[in-house]
Amino acid sequence: MRIALFVAALVALALAGYLAITGFFLAHSVSAILRVVTVGGELAAADKPADPLAFGYRGDPQAALSLPFQTVPIETPLGTAEAWLVPAAGTETGRAIYVHGIGGAREDGYRVLQLLRKAGWSVLMITYRNDAGAPADPGGRYGFGLSEWPDLQAAVTYLAPEETSPGLLVFADAMGAAILGQFLAQSPIAGRVKAVALDSPALSFRSVIGDLAARSGKPLSGAIALVARLLVPWQTGLDLSRAEVSEVFRAFPGPLFIAQGTGDRLVPAAPSKTLAIARTAPTVTLWTGADHLGSFAEDPAAYAKTFAGFLAGLPK
């Protein structure tokens, strides 16, 4: 009996050690992803593509697409953040804001900028804290939307300064969706956003870290993810248990567009599919087999047709 208890204790101790070590390293990896110097350094070192519609391209709308634009100041809580205001092609029928993902840039929105302009939308392509052209966050980290949403609020205030201003469309990529979700949940002016478009949206930190654990191939990935979730706040100072916005978008009363690839290696597709099923308000979806933010590149014509249909159905 004593031997059995001793063996059981050893197994339990070994299991606890395994989960503690693997959970720690997963939490450390997530912490590194959120560290600005890590993400920014890797992207700065990457080769820049010449195609304006490719991720990583850098250049203003005139240089990229021969489009007129204004550089405008957005007064955020941390200071002035630069934005590009690109007018509609012809008569303006609406106004939109583009919000990029973690470590990205406003240029990442060029693939949808052309679609929006063609449909009569003027587009504000924003920067937010930790971007080039915007103030640095004092903590030196991305906040998965928890810290960035006031910067989006400042952009909404700029483009729709009054409650009576025409409602806005916000197009958000990846972590941009987390930012938008926090804005919709917390901002007193959330009602000025009347329509939402999402691509590869980061809706759930829990799902992201769970997917990372599962992709590691290690046994007991669910338990590893649980340990990592407990350790990440200690490593980052962020309460990422609050970075859950699926319910916010489910309850959003306006029209919503979602593009998501099932091959996404950064943001799991399951939360997007669950959201689309749960929605009762008008929802347009585009499911592809693409990797992260790759749905447009996989089939530009299908993306353009689906998104144009979404825009055409928006209230005037």
N, C-alpha and C positions, 0 to 999 in steps of 0.2 A: 504494500500500500504506500509506504513511504517512498519507495523507488518510483512508483507511478506518479505520485505528487511531485517528486523532484523533477522527473522528466517533463511533466506538464508545465512546471514552473520555468524550466529551461526553454521549452517551446514558446511559451508566452513571452518570455524575455527576448528571445530571438525575433519573434514576430514584431514586438514593440520596437525593437531596435531597427528592424528592416523598414517599418513604416515611418519611423522618425527620420531615418537617413534619407530614404527616397522622397518623403514628403518635404524635407528641408531643401533638397536639391531642386525639386520642382518649384517650390516657393521662390527659391533663389533665381531660377530661370525667369519666372514671371516678373519678379522684381527688376531683373535686368531689362526685360522688355519695356517696362514702364519708366526706366531711367532715360532721361532725355539725351544724355551724352552718348549712351550706347546706341540708341536708335538713330540719332542724328549723325553720329560718326560713321556708322555702317552705310547710311544712305549717301553721305557726302563722298565716301570713297568709291561708290558704285559708278560705273560708266553711265553717262547720260545719253538716252536715246535721241535720235534726230526727229522721230515721229511725234508730233504734238499730242496724238491720241494714245501714246504709250505711257505707262506709268513711269515716273522718274524724269520725264521731260521737264525742263525748266526754261521759262521765257514768258513774257507778258502776252496778252491776247493779240496785240498788233504783230509782234514778232512771230508768234505761233500760227495765227490763223488770219492775219491781216484784218483784224476786227478793231473798230474804234472802242476806246474805253477811257474811263477816268480813274485815277488813283484817289481814293477818298479815305479820310481818317475816321476810325471807329473808336469812340472813347470808352474803353473797358475799365473795370475796377482796378486793373494794374497799370493802366496808361493807354497810350494811343496804339491801336493795331491797324495796320494797313489793309485795305480791301480794294478790289477792282470792281468797278461798276460798268457792266457791259450792256449797252442799250439793245432793245429788241430790234429785229430786222423789220422795220416798218412800224405800223401802228401798234402801240403797246396794249396788250390784252391782260397782262398780269406781271407780277414781280416775284422773283424767286431768290433764295439764298442757297449757296452751295457750301457744304461743310465736309471737309476731307477727313480721312482717318488718321490713325496714330503714325507719326513720323512722316506723313505725307505733305502735300502742299496744295494750294488752290488750283495749280495747273492740272491736278488729277481730274478736275471736273470738266476738262475740255471736251470729253466724249459726249457729255450731256449738254454742255453750253450751246453747241450748234443746234441740237434738237429743240432746246428751249427757245432760242432766238427765232428759229424758223417758225415756231408756233406763236410768236408774238410776245415772248416773255423777256423782260429785262432781268439781268442776273447779277447779284452781288456775290462775288467770290471772296470769301473772308479768310483772314488769318486769325488764329487764336493763340493763347499763351504757349510759349516755347517754340513758336514758328519763327522763321526769318520774317522780319517786318512786324513782329509783335513782341510785347514784353515777355521776359522769362518768368516762369513760375518760381516763387521763392524756394519751394521744396525740390526743384530740379527733377520733377517727375510728371509724367502724364497721369491724369486722375480717372481715366475710364469714364469721363463725363461728369464726375462728382465735383471737380474743380473748374472745368472748362465752360459749363453751361452759362455762367454770367456773361462770358464773352459773346456767346450767341445772342443772349438777351440784348446786349448793346447793339448788335447788328440788326436785330428785329426792330429795336427802337429807332435806329437810323432810317430803315427802309419803310417802316410803318409807324410814324411818330405819334399818331393819335389813335384812339379807340375806333374812330370812324374811318381810319385809313383802309384802303382795299386790303383784303386778306392776302396773306403770303403763302407761297409754296416753299417748303424747305426740302432740298435734296441732300441726303446725308449718306456718306460711305462709311462702312465699317465702324470704327469707334465714333465717327461723326453721329451715328445713330444713337449711341449711348449718350452723347452730349445733348442731342435733340430730345431724347427721352427724359433726361433730367430737367431740361428746360420746360418741357410740357408738364412735368410733375410739380415743379417748384416755382416757376416764374409767374408773377401776377399779370403778365401780359401774354401768357401762353395762348389766349384766345385769338390773338392776331394771326396765328398760323392756322390756315384753313385747309391745307392739303399737305401731304407728306409723301416723299419718295425715298426709298431705302435700297441700297445695294450692298449685299454681303453684310447685313447689319449685326453689330455686336450687341445683342439684346440682353445677354446674361453672362456675367462674370463666372458664375457657378458652372455654366455649360462650357465656357471657353477652357477653364482650368480642368474640368472633367475630360474634355476632349483631348487636351494635351497629355493628360495622364494615360488615357486609353491608347493614344498613338505611340506612347513610349514602349508598349508591349510588355511592361512589367506586370507580374501577378498582383492581384488585389488592387487594380488601378483605382477603383472607387474609393477605397480606404486611403490610398495615397493622396488622391485629390482632396479628401476631407482634411487630412493633416496639413496639406499645403494651404488650404483655405484658412486654416487657423493660424498659420505662420505668416502669411503674406501681410496682414495688418501690422505685425510686429516688425517685419522687414521694411515696410514702405511707409508706415504711419497713416495708411488709408483704410477706411472701413469699407472694403469692397463688397461686403455683404449687401450694401445698399445699391450696388451697381446692377440692378435687375429692372429692366424697363419693358419687358414683354407685356405686362398688364397695362402699362401706360398706353402703348400703341393699340392694344386690344380695345381699350375704352375710347380711343380717339374718335370723335364723331365724324370727322371729315374723310374724304377719299384718301386711299393709301395705295401706293405702288411698291411692290417688293420684287427685286431681282436677286436670285440666289443660286449659286452653283453647288451641286452635290459633291463636287471634288474639292471643296474649300478646305484647305489644310490649316487655316488660322481661326476661322469662325465656323462652328458646326451649323449645318443646314437645318437641323431638327427644330430649333426654336422658331425659325422663320416659317416653317411649314405648320407648326402648331399655332402660331399667331394667325396665319392666313385662314386656317380652319375656324378659329375662335371668333374672328371678326364678324360683326353684323353690319357695319357700315360698308359702303362701296370699297372693294379691294380688287386690285389688278395684280396678277402675279406672272413672273417669268422664271420658270425653273430650267436650269441648264445643267450640264455636267462639268462646268468650269471650275477652276481653282478660284482662290480669293480675288474678288473684283474682276473676274475674267469673263463674265457673261457677255459683255459687249464685244470683246475681242473674239469670242467663240462664234458669234453670229451677229454682226453689226446690223444687218437688215431686220432680223427678227426683233432685236432689242429696240431699234428705232420705231418699228411698226407698233410694238406693244406699248412703248412709252408714249408715242404720239396718240394712240388711242386713249390712254389714260388722260393725257392733257386735254384732248377733245371733249372728254366727258366731264371736265371740271365745271362747276357753276360759273357763269360769267358775272 
